[in-house]
Amino acid sequence: MTGARDAFQPGVVGDAYSAQGGWVVVARGELDQDTLAPLEEALTTAAGRYPLVVLDASSITFGDSSFLNLLLRLHHLTTLRIAVPGEQLRRLFALTGTDTVLSLHASVEEALAA
């Protein structure tokens, strides 16, 4: 994809790139209903083009129910793997039981290889 790295607004989407037959989206910051649109666009576009999408969550500091809803919707559209979720996200996933539904990984490399 030519120019794909420039296709998304700066902000919560830090980078996006092809890797091992999939697409990695790097997200950062606080993800809630007010900030989620660029990430939703990046992940939805990737899901339409790639059989595997990895969300690098290592720089996400907060995610709310709208973020969780986005992940669950994407989970049904493509193979979604979440790499390096921080403590807040791990708590969110555990409290909601989505840690048993979503595919969580310790690194981007592990997520790509799983």
C-alpha positions, 0 to 999 in steps of 0.5 A: 500500500503506497502512502498507507503510513500517511493515510491516518491522522496523527494523534491516537494512531502512531504508525501502521505497517505491513508485517508477516502477511498482516497489518500492524496498527500502533495506537497511543494515548487515551482512547474514548468516544471523543478520540477513537475515530482515527483508530477506528478508521485505521483498524477497519481499513486494515480489516478490509484488506488484511486477514490479520490485524495486530494492534500494538497497544503498548502506548495506550494509556486508557481505553473505555467501553467504546474502545472495547466495543471497537475491538470486539467488532473488529474481532468479528471482521478479521483475525485481531491480535492485541500486542503489549496491552498495559496494566489499565487495558489488562484490567479492562479486559479481565473485568469485562471477561474479554480477555477470554475472547480477544487474542492478547500477546506479550509482543508484536512479534508474538502476535504476528507469529501466533 
